[in-house]
Amino acid sequence: MTGVPVRPPGAAPYEVLVEAGALDGLPALLRERAPAAHYAVVTDGNVAPLHAAGVHAALAAAGSASLHVVPPGETSKSRARWAELTDALLAAGMGRDGCVVAVGGGVVGDLAGFVAATYLRGVPLVQVPTSLLAMVDASVGGKTGIDVPAGKNLVGAFHQPRVVVADPVVLRTLPLEELCGGLAEAVKHGLIADAAYLGTIEAAADDLLAGHAGALEALVRRSVELKAAVVGRDPLEAGERAILNAGHTIAHALEQVTDYRMAHGAAVAVGLVVEARAGQAAGHTEPGTADRLARLLTRLGLPVAPPADTDPGAVLAATATDKKGRGGRARYALPAAPGRMARAADGGWTLEVAENHLQTALKWRADA
């Protein structure tokens, strides 16, 4: 089985395996790619009965394994859950010859990855994404972390996996709303790096929403290729990797001000449109880009404006803690045009945007 190579400088290369049925061969694959004396399978209450329990049973039958289930949802990305999991691994007697296997969506991957990064100063990690969002984005690149009251993903570490196993078959169990959320991240990849891919998503929108296996597998593979290329050039987000956060400065702020009632994919969809509209007003983004994004994201069943009761001031205040910010001021990864990102005068990949442009973009409504 071959996959998409990821070669982050300073870290061991690994592959993202995108193949229907890959989950069935996971125990043998782990013995080859991530041999361990004990496998700690981390999942959530939704994924456990669907996929993770079977993975755990197969690993336990072949050796030593434990299953650790957290409640589903963003609130599990917390210091408390991190502490519970690390204590559970210690109680299970897992040593540095163990391996953490994250089976779930982005929340599970981030949380389990942070546990792996910090447990005994670091143990091997395998990512088994079961949501489209995690397959195309969250499981690739080594970012791990938890949320804190000040904001999302503000405590974390870079910890590259030994292998990522993305089996599109598991997407059959995914609710439509979550499938749509993953499509928002795929649209982002086309926007930032491949205009032709953005066009492909537009052409395949109906097949993607219908869960067409071939369309979804092609989508996952191309998104992983694009992200892997960026991560390979900038593994620690020192420069170009910031473009992968397009739409996310506003998205994370929307999640925070809605107490995470707004799903990540939906927030990213809104963030892409808002930031593109502000970028157009500031002269950084080609006119028409925001409307094109809004049309596509609407077709994909996603929102393109904040909830009507959203306070733009509160959203902008929440951007102050964004990791791309400098001197307490948020900076944005903005498209110059589909497939190409804007650059700052100093060559950087993020730009400041005047508050009035952001306020106007946050107040925009499709039916206004």
N, C-alpha and C positions, 0 to 999 in steps of 0.2 A: 504494500500500500504506500503510495507516494502522495505528497501533499504540497502545499505552498510553503516554500522555505522562508524563514524569518532569521535574519543574521544581524542581531544587534551588536555593535562594536562593544567589546569588553565583557560580553556574556556569551555563553554557549549557544550556538545556533539550534533551532528546533523547527519542527514542521507543524503546519495546521492541516490536518487531514480532513478533507471535505468529501465524504462518500456515503451514499445510502447504505445502511446496514452496518456501519462501522462500530456502532455500540455493541453489536452482538459479539464482536471479537475483542472487546476491551480487555478482558483479563490477560489474554495472550499478548496483546499489544503492550500492556503495562509491564509485563515481565521482560519484554524486549527493550522498551524505550525508557522505562522508569522502574527498574527492579528495586524492591523494598522488602524489609522484614515485616512491615505492617502497613496497611493502607487505611487511612482515615477518610472515609467518604462523608463529605459535608454536603447537605442538601436542605431544602425547605419542605414544609408540610404539604405543598401542592405537588412537588416533583417526586417526593419520596415514594408514594405508591405507584406512580406511573413509570418511573425509570430507575431511581436511585436504589430502591430496595433490591431490585434484580441485580444491579451492579455489585452491591454489597454482598449479596448471597453468593454470587459467582466468585468474588475475590476471597470470601471467607472459606469457600469450599476448596480453594486452591492454596490457602495459606492462612494468614492472620489479617483480620480486617475488623473495623468498627464503623458503626453508622451514627452520624450526628445530625439531628434534624432541628432546624431553627424555624420560627414562624415566618411565613411568607411576607414580603413587603419591605419597603425601604427602612422601616424602623429597626430591622435586624442588623443593619450596618451601624452598630453602636459599640462603645467601649464595653458595655455589659456583656454583649454576645461574644465579643472577642475574648473577654476574660473567661466566660463559661466554656468556650471551645478549647482554649489553651489548657484550662484546668482539666477538662475531660480527656484530652490527649495525654496529659501527665498521669491521670488516673488509669488510663488504658496501658500505660507503660511504654508508649511509643518513644523510641530514641531517634537519634539523628540518621539512622538507617531506615526511617519510616518515610512515608510519602502522603501528602494531602491530595485528595481527589475531589475537586469541586464539580458537583453535578447539579446544574441549575442555571438560572438566568444571571443577569448582571450583578444583582445583590449578593447572591451566593458566591459568585466568582470573586468579587471584590473582597468580601469578608473572609472567605476561606484562603484567598491569596495573601491577605494581610496576616492571617494566622500562620501560614507557611513561612512567610518572610520573617516573622519574629519568634517563632517557636524554636527554642534552643539555638537562637541566632540564625535560623534559616534551615528549612528542610525542603526537599523537592516538592514540586507542585505539578499537577496535571489538571488541565481545564477541560471539562466536558460540558460545553454550553448546550442548553436545551431550549433557549428562546432565540428567535431570529436576531434580536438586538444583541444578545451576547455572542452569537456566532459571527456576525459581521463586524463587531466592534469591541465589546467589553473584554472578551477572552484573549484578545491579541495585543501584545505590546508590553505586558508586564506591569501595568498599573494596578495596584491594590490599595485598599483603604477603607476607612469608615467615616461616618458623618459625626459631627459634633454640633452643639447648639449654635455655634457661630456660622455654620455652613456645611455644605456637602463636600465630602472627600478631602477634608482639610488635614486629616491625619492618615498617613499611608507610607508606602514604600514601593520602589520598583523591584519586582521579583519575577523574573522570566520563568515560564513553565518549561517542563521537559518536552511536552507535546500538548497540542490542542486537538481534540477529537470532536468534529462537528458533523453529526449525522442528521441530514435533512429529514429523515423519516420521522424523527421525534416531533417535528413541527406540526404533524397531523393532530397532536393533542393540544396545540396552542390555541387559546381563544383568539377570535378575529382581532379584537382590540390590541392584543399584544403583538400579533403579527404585523399590524399596521405600525405599531411603535417601532419595530425593527426596521421597517421600510424607511422611516424617517432618517435613520443613520445611513442607510444605503444611499438615499438622495444626497445626504451631506457629502459622501465620498465622491459622487459624481460632480457635485458643485465645486469641490475644492481641487479635484485632480484629474477629472476625465469627463469632458463635455459629451463625448460619444456614449459613455456609460449612462449619463443622465438621460440622454435620448433613448437608450435601450430601456431604461426603467419606464419612461413615458409610454413607449410602444408596448411594453409587456404588462402594463398596470393591471389589466383585467385578469390575465393568467396568474399574476402574483397574488391578487386578492382571492382568487379561487383556489389557491394552494397548489398550483400546478408544480409537480415535483421537479421537472426539468428546469423550469423558470427559476424556482427558488434555489436549486443547487448552483445554477450559473450565477445568480445574484450573490450568493454567499461567497463563492470562489473569487469573483471579481472584486468585491469589497475587501476581502482578505488580502488579495494581491496589492491593492492600492494602499491599504493601511500598512502592510508589511514593508512596502518600499519606503514609506515615510519613517517608520520606526527604525528600519535598518540604517537610515542616514542620521537619525537623531533619537537615540534610545532614551535619553534622560530629559527630553523636552527643554533642551538648551536653546533651541531655535525653531527650525522648520516644523517640528512636531506640534507646535501650537496651532497649526492650521486644522488639526483634527478636532479642535475645540470650537470650530465654527458653529454658531448658533447656541453654544453651551453657556456662555456668560449670562445671557438672558434666561436660558432654560433652567439653569441651576437656581437663579434668583426666583423664578416663578415657582419652582418646586418648594423652595424655602418659604415663600410668603403664603403658599397654599397648604402649609404643613404637610407637604408630600402627598396631598390628595390628587394632585395632577401627576399623571404617569410620566415617566422620563421621556418616552418616545413622543408623546403629545407635546411636552414642553420643548423638546428639541425642534419639532416641526414649527411651533410658534417662534422659537428663537431664531431659526433660520430666516423666516420671513421678516421678522422685526429687525434683525441686524442687517439684512440686505436692504431693507427700506431705509434704514438710517444711513447705511453706506452710500446709497444713491443720493440722499439729500446732502451728504458731506462731500460728494464728488469722487468717492473712492470706487463706487460700484456702477457697472454699466446699467443705464436706464432699462427698465423692463425685466430685470433679473428677479426682483421680488414678486412681480405678478406671475412670472413663469413658475416660480417655486410654489406660489399660492395655488395656482391651477392644478399642478401635479399633486401636491400634498392633499388638497381637497378631494381629488379623484381617489387617493389612497386612504380616504376615510379619516383624515387627521385635521385637527384645528389649525387655523392659520392666524389667529389673533388671540390675545389673552381673554380669559373670562370677562364678561361685561362689568363685573363688580371689582375688577383688579385696580388697585391704586398704583399708577405708574411711579409715583414717588417712592412707594415702598419697594417696588421692584428695583429701581435704580439704587436705592440705599443698600439693598441686599447684594448688589454686584460689587460692593466695596471690598468684600473678602475673597473675591475671585482670585485664583492662583496666578492668573496672568497679570493682575494689577501691579502697579508700581506707585509708591508714594500715596497709597490710599485711593488711587484713581483706577477705575477699570480700564482695561484695554481689550480690543476686539479683533478677532481673526475674521477679516472681511473678504468676500469675493470681489475680485476686479471684474470678472465675468464668469459665466459657467465654465468650469474646468481650470480656472486660473485665479490665484489669490493676490490681493493687494499687498504692497510692500510699503513700509515706512520709509521716510527720507534717509534714515540711517541703515537701511537694508533689513530691518527687523520685520517680523511676520505679524505683529499686532499694532494696532493704532488706537489712539484716543478718538472719541466721537463726542461732539458737543451735546450737552444734555438736552437742548431743545429739539435736536433731530431725533434723539431716542424717545423723548416724551411724545412727539408726534407719531412716531412709528408704533409705540405701544398703544396709542389711542385709536389707530386705524381700524376700521371695520369693513369687511367685504361688502356689507349691505348698506354702507353709509352713503 
